[in-house]
Every structure is written in structure tokens, then in C-alpha cells.
Amino acid sequence: MYEKFMLDPEDKIENVVNNGVIEGIKIKVRIPYYRGVMLCLVKDAEVRIGNQVFTSDQMKFIVGGEEYYFDDMATITSVRWEFGEKAELYVPLTNGLPEYGPTDIAVGIAILVSYNPGFNGLTWAHMSYDRSASGGICR
Amino acid sequence: MAIKRSISLYSYQQAYYLGQLDLRGCVAEAAKTGAEGIELIPEQMPVGSFPTNRQKDIDWWKDLMQEFNVTPTCMDTFIDFKMFRDRKRYLTLKEQVAFLERDLKLAHDLGFPVIRVLCKIHFDVIEAALPIAEYYGVKMGTEIHPPVMIDSPYIDGYVEMIERNNTQWAGLIPDFGIFAKHACDPAVEQQIRSGISPEAAWLIRDQVRDGRPVKETVAKLKAMGASEREIGLASSMGGLPTYNDPASLLPLMKYILHFHGKCHQLDEDCNETTIDYPNVIKTLSQADWDGYISTEFEGQRLYHDEGCDYVEDEIEQVRRHQVLLDRLIRQYAKN
């Protein structure tokens, strides 16, 4: 659920710069579920940029202005990702996105739903993003 | 004794998600329909924050209810019993009861007389929480939601627990989804967009509508060379019968605390296209059932797949559902 609204094409994808080097990017994403959850229920994420695949052990999850590693999130019960709230995925994409031209981006999020074993895999959203243009085009 | 109209703010979830309506805006829209009651999922639309309930937020909520002349009817709760997934264990009975206590207290503070407990929660948990519910003066209603049928060992066992305890603090919340005659067109169309062949999707819809056994549906699908996914659809939620005879509510009537008025598609004449509202409301009226039916519109999600251009108008769909409820309540009123 909410596949077509997880990514907002109007959001900018930010470069994360350290000592003048672009170390990665931050992608904003909303929850593919109908309520907010404790971070321990955000069980997996994956991002595909062009041909590159980033799994949850390579990324960080940013919500409420604080960063978390996915490994740590399994035990976090006091912080929530609220329904409709834009969290960010930090993706270690060296040099960031190309300055010109569109890039295909796919973001997958899996929420642990205790009562529904059929709804526990990654929910995917796709967009084509162009840094030089106004932003993204969602599928 | 009367059937009264309520709205679950769940119905406006898409507008909330997209930032078009905040919690206050949702209540304002609900009030415009003439509904008297408000149902809330605090984990979806927190009052201030969840699970913390600060006095200033409670005061704000109570003022909001007063401002729009509406009353809290039911609060929907969850127990994430698989939350410690890395430990490969479920929450213990005590841990689950602790979550229920948190939610019972929140419901009490916000003025909700009833909470909805998910149908997957074992009734041992509800039984253990009975004294807590009594302490807070909030009743616990287990949902009867597809694929659970009214005539089922699950409901029998639950009712047996209520009777054994002779308690008013546990009851039932049937969801009108159990009176759906078959999948609605937008659901079938979404299956087709997801890759199910139109022939298979409409065949499964027709088989459910005509009350044919799942086995026969599967055999027909195999004969037409259907994929495994299509056969899976026929034997899962998408292809299982959900229609319960409204008369099967009669022996349960005294345990029913509230109803979820599930709806997916209201046409221009304000009829739900697949759920048997007339016969259920007629049955409730004749039995003098007293309580709220909350509109629980869920059809917006049938257009959330990528590539689907249509965006459902929740506000209009909820308005139509309230017109339907109002019309049927008046039509079948006894005097």
C-alpha cells in the first residue's frame, strides 16, 4: 500500500558532503503502511540506483533528525516513524547522483506486521530523478 | 435504543498521509457529514504524540470534540507481538497485556468507551486484561474481520470466554467486510494491473459471487492454464468468500459493542457496490441494537499501486457512506 506516494517527486535528493567529497545521498521516503511504527518494526530496506544495489547494512535510517543503523533498529522501541512522516535513507553513493540527466531510483521498505504474514516483504517505489531538472518523476 | 453514525478517521488516511488534512481537519470533515461519533487510530494520527499522552494534548482533543459537537466512539489498538523478531519469539502474555493496559489508559484519557482489539490477539490476553479494562472503564472489542467468519471456532471460543467470565468488559466489533458479496471492481482492476490476467481475475470474482467452492475455482483456473499466482489468489483473501448471513449476528447481538462500516466504493446513488448494508442494518434495527457504526472507508488504497493515475476522493466517498447509513437507519427504524 501507498507505493505511489512513498516518494514525493518534489523532494530534493541531497548530497552528503564530507571534507569536500560527496560520500552519499539522502532520499526522503514515507511509510508503506497505514499507521506509524516503532523503529524495531522497520525490518528491512533496499535502494537501487542505476545498476547499484544498496542493502540495509550499508545504509542509515534518519527520522526525527537522528540517524540509526538498521542493525540497531531491531531493539529500538522508544522512537517511531509516524504515518505520513518523511524519513530519510542515507545511501553511500560515492560522488552522488550525476549532475545532469535522469537516474532510475528504486526504494524498498519492509515493515514487520505481526498479524499479517503475507505483508512482510519489501514494498517498492520507483522514480526517475534528474538533479539538473526540478526533481523526480514517480512511476 | 438506536443505531448512530460515526466515522473512523482511518477513512481520511490518504489525505492525512499527503499532508492535505491534519487531525483537526479530519474531525472537521467528519462533522460536516452529520456523524455524531469519531473513531481514531492513535498510531495513525497521534493526539500530540503516541504513546505519550500529555495533559495538554488530552485537553486539546477534548476541546476538539466539543468544538465540532462529536463524541469519541472507538479507539483502534495494535499489539506488535512479533516486535522482537531477532529473538525469534512472540511477546509473552504479560508483555501483551502491558500494551493493552497502555492503550486502555489512553482510551480512558481521551474519552473513548471502547477499544478495538485486532482479531489475531489471543483471547487469553483479553481475559487477563479484564480487570484493567474495568478499572479504566473501557470495553475491549475483538474485531470480526475477513477471513474470520461469524460461525467459526475462533468466535465460539471467544464468546465462551466472555460467558465464563460473565463480563461486560469484552465484546465484539464486526467489520462490514464480512458481509461483502464479492470483490469490488476497483479491487479486481488492481489485481489486473498487478499482472493477474483479466480472465482469471473476473473468473475468481464471479466464482465468489456465485458461492462456488474454492476447489472448483482452482480447477477452472488450472484448466485455462493459469499461473501459480492466479491460483494463489483464488485460495487466499482475494478469492475467499466473505459473505456471512446477517441473521448469524442475532445470537451475538448482546456482545456487539460497535461496528466498523467497512466500505470500498460508493456509487453516485450512495450505495456500497458489494457490501450488504441494507440487510445488516435491517437485522440490527429489528433486534433493537444500540450503538455506533463507524464509516471505515478503505477504497483509496485500491489505487495506490504505481502507474495508477486515479486518486480516490475520500471526503466524497465518506459523505456518500454517511448518506447510505442515514437512509437505511431511517428506513428500518421501528417507529
HADDOCK unambig.tbl for C-alpha pairs under 7 A between the chains (distance, minus, plus):
assign (segid A and resid 1 and name CA) (segid B and resid 301 and name CA) 6.28 0.50 0.50
assign (segid A and resid 1 and name CA) (segid B and resid 304 and name CA) 5.96 0.50 0.50
assign (segid A and resid 2 and name CA) (segid B and resid 301 and name CA) 6.99 0.50 0.50
assign (segid A and resid 2 and name CA) (segid B and resid 304 and name CA) 5.06 0.50 0.50
assign (segid A and resid 2 and name CA) (segid B and resid 305 and name CA) 6.98 0.50 0.50
assign (segid A and resid 3 and name CA) (segid B and resid 304 and name CA) 5.81 0.50 0.50
assign (segid A and resid 3 and name CA) (segid B and resid 305 and name CA) 5.44 0.50 0.50
assign (segid A and resid 3 and name CA) (segid B and resid 306 and name CA) 5.91 0.50 0.50
assign (segid A and resid 4 and name CA) (segid B and resid 304 and name CA) 5.56 0.50 0.50
assign (segid A and resid 4 and name CA) (segid B and resid 305 and name CA) 5.67 0.50 0.50
assign (segid A and resid 4 and name CA) (segid B and resid 306 and name CA) 4.64 0.50 0.50
assign (segid A and resid 34 and name CA) (segid B and resid 44 and name CA) 6.67 0.50 0.50
assign (segid A and resid 35 and name CA) (segid B and resid 43 and name CA) 5.58 0.50 0.50
assign (segid A and resid 35 and name CA) (segid B and resid 44 and name CA) 4.10 0.50 0.50
assign (segid A and resid 36 and name CA) (segid B and resid 43 and name CA) 5.56 0.50 0.50
assign (segid A and resid 36 and name CA) (segid B and resid 44 and name CA) 5.62 0.50 0.50
assign (segid A and resid 40 and name CA) (segid B and resid 83 and name CA) 6.42 0.50 0.50
assign (segid A and resid 41 and name CA) (segid B and resid 83 and name CA) 6.18 0.50 0.50
assign (segid A and resid 74 and name CA) (segid B and resid 86 and name CA) 6.92 0.50 0.50
assign (segid A and resid 83 and name CA) (segid B and resid 17 and name CA) 6.41 0.50 0.50
assign (segid A and resid 83 and name CA) (segid B and resid 44 and name CA) 5.59 0.50 0.50
assign (segid A and resid 84 and name CA) (segid B and resid 17 and name CA) 4.04 0.50 0.50
assign (segid A and resid 84 and name CA) (segid B and resid 18 and name CA) 6.51 0.50 0.50
assign (segid A and resid 114 and name CA) (segid B and resid 80 and name CA) 5.49 0.50 0.50
assign (segid A and resid 114 and name CA) (segid B and resid 81 and name CA) 5.94 0.50 0.50
assign (segid A and resid 114 and name CA) (segid B and resid 82 and name CA) 5.20 0.50 0.50
assign (segid A and resid 115 and name CA) (segid B and resid 120 and name CA) 5.96 0.50 0.50
assign (segid A and resid 139 and name CA) (segid B and resid 306 and name CA) 5.63 0.50 0.50
assign (segid A and resid 139 and name CA) (segid B and resid 307 and name CA) 5.41 0.50 0.50
